[in-house]
Amino acid sequence: MNPKSVVSIDNDVMGGTPVFVGTRVPVQSLLDYLEGGETVDEFLRQFPSVDRKQAVAALQMARDSIISSARPS
């Protein structure tokens, strides 16, 4: 999934906080839910404007970022 169809950063929307495209739901909310022991399904129930594909893609982007930064150049 194209990152631009997953996360939006716009100063006019939530002051530039990264949100899921087409919503005002901060990506941080997904991470907070998972950190608190909740499931992706519970997050999606609480934030129905976020599509499952977006949530999974955001987690994949986070994973890829961590893995790529951990590898030596």
C-alpha positions in Angstrom: 0.0 0.0 0.0 1.3 3.4 -0.9 2.4 5.4 2.2 0.5 8.4 1.0 -2.7 6.4 1.2 -2.0 5.4 4.7 -0.7 8.4 6.7 -1.2 12.1 6.2 0.7 15.0 7.8 -1.0 18.3 7.2 -0.7 21.4 9.5 -4.4 22.1 8.9 -5.4 18.7 10.3 -4.7 18.0 13.9 -1.8 20.5 13.9 0.4 18.3 11.7 0.0 15.2 13.8 0.3 12.1 11.6 -3.2 10.8 11.0 -4.7 8.0 8.9 -5.6 9.4 5.5 -9.2 10.5 5.3 -9.6 10.7 9.1 -8.6 12.7 12.1 -7.4 9.6 13.9 -3.7 9.9 14.9 -1.5 7.0 14.0 -0.2 7.2 17.6 -3.6 6.0 18.7 -3.1 2.6 17.1 0.3 2.3 18.7 -1.1 3.3 22.1 -3.9 0.6 21.8 -1.3 -2.1 21.0 1.0 -0.9 23.8 -2.0 -1.1 26.2 -2.6 -4.8 25.2 -5.6 -4.2 22.9 -5.9 -5.8 19.5 -6.0 -4.2 16.1 -9.6 -5.4 15.9 -10.5 -3.5 19.1 -8.8 -0.4 17.7 -10.8 -0.7 14.5 -14.0 -1.1 16.4 -13.3 2.1 18.3 -12.2 4.0 15.2 -14.4 2.7 12.3 -13.2 5.5 10.0 -9.8 3.7 9.8 -9.6 0.9 7.3 -8.0 -2.4 8.3 -5.6 -2.1 5.3 -4.5 1.3 6.6 -3.8 0.0 10.1 -1.8 -3.0 8.9 0.1 -0.9 6.4 1.0 1.6 9.2 2.4 -1.2 11.3 4.3 -2.5 8.3 5.8 0.9 7.7 6.8 1.1 11.4 8.4 -2.3 11.2 10.2 -1.5 8.0 11.5 1.8 9.5 12.9 0.0 12.5 14.5 -2.8 10.5 16.1 -0.5 8.0 17.5 1.8 10.7 19.0 -1.2 12.6 20.9 -2.5 9.6 24.4 -1.1 9.0 24.8 1.0 5.8 
